[in-house]
Amino acid sequence: MAELTNRERLHIPRQTMPAQGPLVRRTNFDEVALGFTAELARQEAERCVQCAKPHCVEGCPVGVLIPQFIRALREGDMEDAVRAMKEKNNLPAICGRVCPQETQCEVRCVLAKKGEPVAIGRLERFVGDYELAQRTCPLECSEKTGRRVAIIGSGPAGVTCAVDLGRQGHQVTIFESLHASGGVLVYGIPEFRLPKSVVHAEIDYAVECLGIKVHPDAVIGRLHTIDELLDVNGQGFDAVFLGTGAGLPLFMRIPGINYSGVVSANEFLTRVNLMKGYRFPEYDTPVKVGQRVAVIGAGNVAMDSARCSLRLQALRAQETGEEPGEVHIVYRRSRVEVPARAEEVHHAEEEGVIFDFLTNPVEIYGDEKGSVCGMRCIRMELGEPDESGRRRPIPIQGSEFDMDVDMVVMALGTRPNPLVFNDAGGLERTKWGTVVADQETGRTTKPRVWAGGDVVTGAATVISAMGAGKSAAADIDRFLRGEVNPW
Amino acid sequence: MYKILHKETLSEVNKLMVIAAPEVARKARAGQFVIVRIDEHGERIPLTIADYDREAGTITIIFQEVGKTTMHLGTLEPGDELATFTGPLGNPTEIENYGTVVCVGGGVGIAPIYPIARALKEAGNTVISIIGARTRELLFWEDEMRALSDELIVCTDDGSYGRKALVTEPLRELLEQRDGGIARVWAIGPAIMMKFCAATTEPFNVPTIVSLNTIMIDGTGMCGGCRVQLTDGARFVCADGPEFDAHQVDWDLLLARQRFYLEEEKQALERWQHRCQLEVG
């Protein structure tokens, strides 16, 4: 086929990715977005005008070679597309699914100025999925250095850091507290957004290629401490990267918070995702969903909790023949301030989640069995902007009302789990419990310890954690080669 | 994977297993627990460490078969492997020389009280132990407890062995007889037993420690499913406990929270028993 002119490229519409319709998908846990076919991917790749100065790349926290991989795609050279992708991103099947492309690469696409940007994320996913199936471009490591690095946490930051260091020839061991690798990718993000088979396949592939050791069931802070990992008479690692995320759930300080049926989003999502509670009793871990569920908060985790609730209700209704029930998002600010990705909010609304904006719980009621039987709320209005720049929600006196709910999911955010800091003297933390680390390099105040991802920033995105893992890996590599000694 | 090295049947429902877990054994201390998952379909359950051998690299667990997971676990044999064995979790018991202490173990709670009583004895305390169970069949480790205790009181609810009494009766008598002479009490067993032990010691103002066994998933502070209400606020059993001041615990809320999945537990158990019958048939 003859090379298209840029004018012709601009006339190709953005390709739509096949997806399950809202009424179907709210009754199952299968992936919502089904991915591009080869033809759709090629069509979409044709839209890229191959800017000389690609702004999309600047928007990517790991600097994926976007024009290069898209060019290879449109030329039909899949292996080259994979190679270009893996220059910077070792986990494309994951990033292609969960990155907020609309605020990173795609928002900067030159096409976005006049119409719709190139669907970079969908193309990334297409390349990632192709490679998981074909394995054309296994990661290779440079000459072995004999230096040893311990990575604490196998989430996006840890795995990215581990893979980059593995490629540089260092011997890497990942310590994971749970039984499965992936961190928030396996316990938090639901199957219908990110299939666990994709996470496992992508991590396993990288780990196998590079000979990275993974130690599951290893709770650092209890089994080993950071000091022991670094001690020559202990585990004897040369460097430690801390990528333990923000896993400690926050609860509201209101009466009734400990009734049965008030759960953290972490617990609810872990039961559903990591433990596969939606397949109980085939899997042993039960998960309960109410007839009338209130999810408190409006971040991505809240959307995930609400959409899991809807699905569990639908599965129950299929069995019992009763009405599935209702799921509400209860948020103290208005729609404008919602922190979740627009696409997630849109998906949740399509599936039937009810949004109660400017509403804040003040008390949870319990019945004689100690289970949730209602929730008292107060209406809010927005005042002047607060330190976050968002307008401060203020309770409207006398506007209290009761909501009929039998389950409350707290999705108010998380903090770093302090367990890992047992016996880690000299590691400075902020008053929010996050680790103080250099933004560029991830260096902490403790010699030979780096940190990155949510444990430094507080709950943020998968890709920003990967970016932090990547820059820390580069600095650790320089340190291990004796090029820098920051302490 | 973690191999089962040894198994003992302590009673019809209580089983002991010795698990190969060298790293866990190296760090384990009295009062801590592990999270066990049998296989890929399994749930994660907390079990208190009943004993450990650092040199052999083993952890001993004792469990009562009450639901699907514990019954399934009970069918495993030496040579079989567990998918997950995470620990040591929770904070170790604060062992000091307090003077004269009482250690109460009820039912399967005899297992976790054993290493605590031993550590207290080693620290120089005078240890009076009370062990009890519903009936004789359910008692175990009487000899082990006797060997490390300065005094041992054994009772059963039905009087089939030892004294016919609930553990709270000898506990109250000790507190009365040794007016002010008991420095501290540990009580581990079913929640209802711990609740009544707390009520027994409270009028005497004797500090009383209980080890709570709540529903949990990760065991590291991530899910918050294990939270317990104390007089000054909520705590996570996995990260802040598992031992707490018994007089501060909201026992009724704790008991209610333990019953939250009763229906599902019943369903899982019936399904398991049905499958076992099919296999036998």
HADDOCK unambig.tbl for C-alpha pairs under 7 A between the chains (distance, minus, plus):
assign (segid A and resid 178 and name CA) (segid B and resid 218 and name CA) 6.88 0.50 0.50
assign (segid A and resid 179 and name CA) (segid B and resid 84 and name CA) 6.45 0.50 0.50
assign (segid A and resid 217 and name CA) (segid B and resid 84 and name CA) 6.75 0.50 0.50
assign (segid A and resid 217 and name CA) (segid B and resid 85 and name CA) 6.84 0.50 0.50
assign (segid A and resid 217 and name CA) (segid B and resid 86 and name CA) 4.94 0.50 0.50
assign (segid A and resid 218 and name CA) (segid B and resid 86 and name CA) 6.75 0.50 0.50
assign (segid A and resid 222 and name CA) (segid B and resid 88 and name CA) 6.25 0.50 0.50
assign (segid A and resid 222 and name CA) (segid B and resid 89 and name CA) 6.53 0.50 0.50
assign (segid A and resid 223 and name CA) (segid B and resid 23 and name CA) 6.99 0.50 0.50
assign (segid A and resid 223 and name CA) (segid B and resid 24 and name CA) 6.37 0.50 0.50
assign (segid A and resid 223 and name CA) (segid B and resid 27 and name CA) 6.42 0.50 0.50
assign (segid A and resid 223 and name CA) (segid B and resid 87 and name CA) 6.47 0.50 0.50
assign (segid A and resid 223 and name CA) (segid B and resid 88 and name CA) 6.34 0.50 0.50
assign (segid A and resid 247 and name CA) (segid B and resid 222 and name CA) 5.30 0.50 0.50
assign (segid A and resid 248 and name CA) (segid B and resid 221 and name CA) 6.13 0.50 0.50
assign (segid A and resid 248 and name CA) (segid B and resid 222 and name CA) 4.98 0.50 0.50
assign (segid A and resid 249 and name CA) (segid B and resid 222 and name CA) 6.44 0.50 0.50
assign (segid A and resid 249 and name CA) (segid B and resid 223 and name CA) 6.92 0.50 0.50
assign (segid A and resid 249 and name CA) (segid B and resid 224 and name CA) 6.95 0.50 0.50
assign (segid A and resid 260 and name CA) (segid B and resid 257 and name CA) 5.41 0.50 0.50
assign (segid A and resid 260 and name CA) (segid B and resid 260 and name CA) 6.32 0.50 0.50
assign (segid A and resid 263 and name CA) (segid B and resid 225 and name CA) 6.84 0.50 0.50
assign (segid A and resid 264 and name CA) (segid B and resid 223 and name CA) 6.54 0.50 0.50
assign (segid A and resid 264 and name CA) (segid B and resid 224 and name CA) 6.55 0.50 0.50
assign (segid A and resid 266 and name CA) (segid B and resid 222 and name CA) 6.72 0.50 0.50
assign (segid A and resid 266 and name CA) (segid B and resid 223 and name CA) 5.22 0.50 0.50
assign (segid A and resid 267 and name CA) (segid B and resid 223 and name CA) 4.15 0.50 0.50
assign (segid A and resid 267 and name CA) (segid B and resid 224 and name CA) 6.60 0.50 0.50
assign (segid A and resid 267 and name CA) (segid B and resid 225 and name CA) 6.43 0.50 0.50
assign (segid A and resid 275 and name CA) (segid B and resid 43 and name CA) 6.99 0.50 0.50
assign (segid A and resid 281 and name CA) (segid B and resid 268 and name CA) 5.94 0.50 0.50
assign (segid A and resid 283 and name CA) (segid B and resid 41 and name CA) 4.66 0.50 0.50
assign (segid A and resid 283 and name CA) (segid B and resid 42 and name CA) 6.31 0.50 0.50
assign (segid A and resid 284 and name CA) (segid B and resid 41 and name CA) 6.03 0.50 0.50
assign (segid A and resid 284 and name CA) (segid B and resid 42 and name CA) 5.15 0.50 0.50
assign (segid A and resid 284 and name CA) (segid B and resid 43 and name CA) 5.12 0.50 0.50
assign (segid A and resid 284 and name CA) (segid B and resid 268 and name CA) 7.00 0.50 0.50
assign (segid A and resid 285 and name CA) (segid B and resid 43 and name CA) 4.89 0.50 0.50
assign (segid A and resid 286 and name CA) (segid B and resid 264 and name CA) 6.32 0.50 0.50
assign (segid A and resid 369 and name CA) (segid B and resid 256 and name CA) 6.22 0.50 0.50
assign (segid A and resid 370 and name CA) (segid B and resid 253 and name CA) 6.44 0.50 0.50
assign (segid A and resid 370 and name CA) (segid B and resid 256 and name CA) 5.69 0.50 0.50
